[in-house]
Amino acid sequence: MRLAEAPIKPDSFKLDVARHRSSLNRLWVMFLTASVILVWSMSVQAKSAPDSFADLAEKLLPAVVNISTTQVVEGDDMGPEQFQFPPGSPFEEFFKEFQKKQQQPENKPRKGMSLGSGFIISAEGYIVTNNHVIAEAEEINVILQDDTQLKAEIVGRDTKTDLALLKVKTDKPLPFVKLGDSSVARVGDWVMAIGNPFGLGGTVTAGIISARARNINSGPYDDYIQTDASINRGNSGGPLFNLKGEVIGVNTAIYSPSGGSVGIGFSIPSALAEPVLKQLREFGKTRRGWLGVRIQAVNEEIAESLGLKKPRGALIAKVNDGEPAAKAGLKAGDIILEFDGKKVPDVRKLQRIVADTEINKDVPVVVWRDEKMVELKVNIGELEAYEEIAEAENGNGESAVPSGKKTTIESVGLVLSPITPSLRKRFELNEEIKGVLIVGVDDQGVAAEKGLRPGDVIVEVGQEEVSTPAAVEDKIKMAVNSDRKSVLMLVQRNGDLRFVPLRVVKSDG
């Protein structure tokens, strides 16, 4: 039995074929579009990843130098750069024998050598390196790519950024490289490092920028570029290049549990290095801006206690008498929000802005004071001229010794006393120190949480000076009655002043 088949009409067949062709055409368009996108994407990637660094390396190598320094090493000090190679390395036995021959009788001074890198930034022979490469050096030798050796002199050095500028005498122009703009470098950009790892000289490695603005707590102006380009001992002071052949960093440090490269290296950005090098060349030293204050970070508790909506800026903990900030009317307890027209998000940003400000320049400063913004003008001083004075500053010059009885403030876990002669002697307090002495701290109280301890001196509460335990207690009660969550204390310890926010709670009674 045959099943009846539906008749196929010619017109219907043509229509179905046309539809199928239309669908296929759309599919081809989709596939072709996807292919074009894929090919375009791959071509973009190919452009950003060079086939070879050879041409760039050949061009830049002549401007990169090896630096060898000689210094006197006392006693058993083995010096800063000892060659260490993995067991079985062809260099292991050679250097082991070499070091044996160099050994001197114990505890006798001997000459030590250290190795580093550098790069030439002018045809006249100015060379950049790290300060730690040439620190304590009695003699500095620079070795060029063609093995020419030249004696170098120190033009200037800066310990805060670990930079040094050298100068060699030459009777012919030297090949040099230029500093680029590190501020436009992006995470993921290709970079190339050249240096003198382990004294091997002329070594080229490549990688990418892994991160920006790294703070490794090596100094007050940390702002490192992090890279995975291989950097080892001996690379210090060498350049980090972008693909234009511009120096965007000075290789300075590595993170390494083993002593060798693990792909985490740090370079001083050229944006930070360039003004320092310019000053070293012009003055032989740095000339940074200076306010004459001690500052600390603003956390949520400090912000709330001072009526600031969110943590920002830098809190002034101390103003040194006779210095720029004091002359401008800045006070302890002010929060600097803007400096010279620039926003101040945190302490480190303020340090950099002030340091980069021209000496003797009048700049506007916006501070948060008494729950409102106040604008002042400050004439910038020179950091180097004030450093020794600032370190010697201690106390506020008054010597009055108040009297009274001990007071326990249970809400914050403090036992307070006036500063009596016997307590001053017991806690070794200078005669200049005035305020209210902490003689006891409840281990479970909020004061203990903030690290307060016996011997600390409360100088201010709520930005007003206090001289008796009763005054401290009154200020805390006022904060509670004003529905404050915390009260701000200025505390002195070992000559240092610091603001401490203490959480306060209204009692149930």
N, C-alpha and C positions, 0 to 999 in steps of 0.2 A: 504494500500500500504506500503510495507516494504522498508525501506531504505537499500541500499546495504552497507554491512559492509566490510571494508578492511580486508582481510585475515591476520591473525597473523602468521608470520613465527616463528617456534621454535627458530631458531638461533638469530633472531632479539629480541625475548622476553628475551632470556638469556643475551644478550648484555645490554638491558635496565636495567635488574635487577642488573647486575654487576655494571653498572654506578651508580645506586641508592645506592647500598651498599658502593661503593667507596666514594660517597658524604657524606653518613651518617658517615662513618669512619673518614672523614676529620672533620666533625662537632664535633664528639666525641673528636677528638684530640684537637680541638680548645677549646671546653668547659673544657676539663680536664686540658689543659694548663692554662686557665684562673683561674680555681679552684686552681691549684697548686700555681699560683702567689698570689691569694687572701689569701689562707691559710698561705703561707710564709710571706706575708705582715702582717697578723694579728699576727703571731707568733713573728715577730720582735717587733710589738707594745707591745705585752704582756710582752716581756722581758724587755723593757724599762720602763714599768709602774709596780712597785712592787705590789704584792697582799697585802702586809702589811708592815708597818714601825716598827712593834712591836719589832722584834729582834734588829734592829739598835738602836731604842730608849732605849731599856733595857741596851744595851751595853754602850751608851753614857751619859745617865742621871747622873750617879754618878760623872762625871767630870764637870758638870754644876752647878754653885753656885748662890745663892741669895745674893745680897749685900745690906746692910742696913747702911745708913750713918746718923750721927747726926750733926746738925749745929745750930748755934745761929741765930734765925730769929728776925729781928728788927721790932718793931711796928706792923703794920697791915699786914705785908707780910705773906701770907698764906702758903709760902713754895712751893717747886717745885712739889711735888707729893700729890695732894688731890684726894681721892677716889671719883669717880663719877660713879653712876650706873643709868640705865634707870628707870623711874618711875615704880613702881610695882615690882622691883627686890627684892628678899628676902634679899639682902645685904643692900638695901637702908636705911631702918630704923636703922639697926645695926650700920652702919658707921655714920649715922647722929647723933645718940646718943653718939657714941664714940668721934666724933669731938667736940660736945658740952662740954663734960667733959674735953677735952683738952684745951679749950679756956682759955686765960689769960686776965687780964685787958688790955684795949687798950693802945697802945704805949709803952708797956713794953717788953723788950727782952724776948724771950722764946726759948725753944729747939724745933727744927723742925726735922722731919725725912724724908728721901727720900729713894726710893727703886729702885734697878736696878738688872742687871744680870752680870755674868762673867763666865769664864771657866778656868780650871786649865791646864797649859801647861807643868808642870814638877812635878815629884813625890815629889820634895823638897818644893812645895807650891807656885810657881809663878802663878799668876792669871792675866788674861787679862780682861779689861773692857773699857768703854768709859771714857774719861776725865770728861765729864759733869756729869757723875754719882757720882764722888767723889769730884767734885769741891767744895771748901769752907768747906769741911767736917772736923769736929773736931775729930770725931771718926768713924772708918770704921769696920763693923762687917761682916764676911762672914759666911753664913749658908750653910752647906753641905747637901746632899740629906738625910742623916740619922739624920738631925736636929742638928748636932754638930755645935757649934758656935765658931768661931776663930776671934781674933782681927787681923786686917791687917794693914800693913804699906805701904806707897807709895814708890816704888822703883824709879819711874820716870813717867813723864807725858809729853804729847805733845799736845798743843792746836791746832796746825795747822792741825793735822789729827784726833784730838779728841780721842786719845788713851792714856791709862794709864796702868802701870804694878804694881801690888801689890804683897806682899809677906806675907804669914802666917807662923807662927811657928808651927811645927807639930812633934810629936814623932814617927810617922809612915808614910810610903810612901802613897801618895795620888793618887787616880786614875786620869789620865790625858788624854788629847787628843792631836793629832798632827795637825800642820798646813799643808794644802795641797797646790797645785798649782792652784790658781784661774785663771791663764792666759789660762789654757786649758779648763776651764768651758765654755759651750756654751749656747746661748739663747735656752730655751726649756728643758734644763737639770732639772731633779728632784732635789729638795733641801729640807732640813728639818731644822726648827728653834726650839731651846729649850731656854726657859727663864722664867722670873718671872713677867708676866703681872699682873698689879694691885696688886702685892704682893701675888698672888696666888701660885707661885712657881711651879717648875717642869712641865711646860706646853709645850707640843709638838705640832707643827703645820707643815704642809708640803705644798709645792707648786712647782713652777718652776722658773727658771731664766727668767725674763721678758725682761731684757735689760742689756747691758754692758756699761761701761764708762759714766755713768750719771754724769753730773755736776749740782749740786743743789745750787751752790754759797755759800757753807758753809765754804770754805777755799781754799787756793791756790793750793791744790793737789787733789781736788775732782776727783774721778774716780770710783764712786759707782757701785756696782751690784744692779740692781733693781729686786725685787722678789714679787710674789703675796702670798707667805707664810704669814699667819696672824702674824703681829707684832704690839704690842700695847705698851702703856706706861708701863714701868717696864721691857720691853724686851731689853732696851738699854744695850749694852755691852755683850749681849749673842751671842752664835755662830750660824753661818749658815753652815750646813754640806752638803757635797755631799753624794752620796750613798755608798761611800767607808768608810764613817765615819770620813772624814778629814774636818777640818775647812777651808772653803774657803772664809768666810766673818765674819765681826763683825757687828752685827745688831746695827744700829745707829740712824736712823731717819725714819719717816713715812710722807707721804702726807695725810692729813686728814682734811676735812672741819668740821668734827664732833668731833674729838678727839679720835676716835676709828679707827680700821683698815678698810680700804676700798680697800685693795689689792695692795697697792703701798708702799712698804717698801724699804729701802736703807741700804746696808751693805758695810763696808769698805773691799775691796778685800784683801785676805791674801798676795798677791804679794806686796801690798803697806804696809801692817801692819808688815810683818815679819822683814824687815830691821829696822823699827822704834823700834820694841820690842827688837831686838838684841842690838841696841844702848842704849836703856833705861836700859837694864839689865847690860850692860858693863860700861856705863858712868853715868847713872842716868839722862841723858838728850839726846837729839838728837844732832848729829853733821852733819849738811848738808853743801853741797858745796855752794859757794857764789862767784858771779862775781863782784858785786858792780856796777850794772847798773839798770836803770829804762827802762822798755821795754813796747812796745805797739804793737797791732795787725797791720798787713799790709793789707790794703784794695786795691781795684783796682786802685783808684786814687793815692795812695802813691806809689804803684808798678810802675805805668806808669810814674809818675814824677821822679822816680829814675832809669828809664830805665830797669826795671825788667819785663819780659814777662807776668808773672802771679803772683797773690798775694801768698806769702809763706814766711816762716821764722818769725823772731821777730825783730822789729825795735828798735834800741837803742835810747831812748829819752834823756838819761842823763848818763854820766859816772862820778862816784864819785872819786874825787882826792885821790891818794895814795892807791887805792884798786886794786884788781887783774886785772880787765879789763883795767884800766888806765895804769898800769904797762906793760900790754901786748900790748898796742898801739891801743886798741879798741876806736872808736870815736862815738859821737852822730851822727846819720844818717846812721851808718852801719846797714845792715840787716844780722842777724845771720842765715845762711842757714844750717850749719852742726856744730855739737858739739861733740867732742870726737868720731868721725867716725859715728855719728848717724844723720839722716836727721831731720831737725827741720821744721815741717809743720806749727806750730802755736806757740803762746805764752805759752800756758799751757804745751805743750810738752817740751819746753825748760826749764820751771821751774822745771819739774820733773826730766829731765836729769841732770841738774846742781845740784839739791838737792841730787841726788843719787851718785854723783861723789865723789871719795875719796879725803879727805882734803890733800892739798899740792901736789896733782898730777899735772903733766904737761900734758895738753891736747891740741890737735889741734882744732882750730876754723876757719871755713870758713865763711867769710862775703862778702856781696855785697857792693862794694865801688867804686865810680866813674865809674859805669856801667861795672865793671869786678869783678871776684872773687879774693879775697885776703885771703891767709892762714896765721894765726898767732898762737902763742903758749901762753897759759895762765896757770898760776899756781893757782890752786883753793884755795880760802880762806874758812874760816868757817863762815857760816851765823850767828850763835848765837853770834859770837864775833864782828860782824859788825852792827847788827840790830839797836842798839841805836844811833850809829854814823850816819847811813844812814838816820834815821828819823830826825836827827838834821840838816842834810845838807840843805843849802838854798843859792842859788845864786852861783856865780863863783868867788867871792873875789875881783872883781874890782869895783871901785867907781867913775870912770870918768862920769861927767854929760855933755853931749853934748848940743849944743845950735843950734837954727834955728827956722824956721817958720812952721806953720801947713801946711799939704799937704793933699789934697783930691784925692783919687785914685778911680774914679768912676767905673772902670772896675770890681773892687772887692767889692766896697761899703764900703771903709774905710776912716776915717779921722785920720791922724797921726800927732804926735808932738814929738819933743825931750822931754826928761824927765827934766823938769825945777824944781827948788826947790819947787815952789808953787804947781806944779802938783804932785810932789813926796809926799808932805804933804797931798794934797787933796785925792789922791788914796791910801795913807798909804803904800807907797812902801819903802822897806828897802834900806838903803844907798848902799848896795852891788849890787843892781839890775841895769843892764845897758841894753840898747837897744832902741827901738822906741816904744813910748806909743800910744795905740789906745785910742783916745778921742771921736770918734764918729763912729757909725755903721749904714749903710743904712738898714732899716728893710727888704727891698726887694732885697738886694744884696747877693752875694754868701758868704760873710763873716758871715752874720747873719745866713745863712743856716747851717754853720759849728759851730755856737754857740759862735763866738767871740763877745766880748763886751767891752765897755769902761773900762779902767783899766788894760786890758791885755797888756803885753809887748812882742813885737816881738824881739826875740834875734837873730835869723838867718833866712835868706831866701835863698833857694837853697843851703843849707849847708855851707853858708858863713855868718859871723857875720855882723850885720848892726848896725849903730849908728845914722843914720839920716833918715828922711822920704824920702829924695831924693834917698838914697841908696836902700830903699825898692822898690820905684817906678822903678828904673833902673833894679833891679833884675826881676821884673814882666814883664817889657818890653822885657828883654832878653829871658825869657821863652816863651813869645808870638812869638818872632821872630824865635825861635828855633822849632816852631810848637809843643810845649808842650801843652798838654790838661790841665795841672794843675801845680801849683808851690807849693813847700813844705816849710812851715814856722815852725820854732821852737818858740813856744809861752809859756810864763811864766805867771802863775796865782796863787796867794797865795803860792808862793814858789815851785809850781809843774811845771815841764816842760813837754810839749806834742807837738808832731808833728801834724800839721794841713795842709792837702792838700787843696788848693783853686783852683777852676776851673777858668781858664783864657780863654778869647776869643779874637781873633784878631778883631779889629774894622773895620767897612766897609770902613772907610776913609783911 
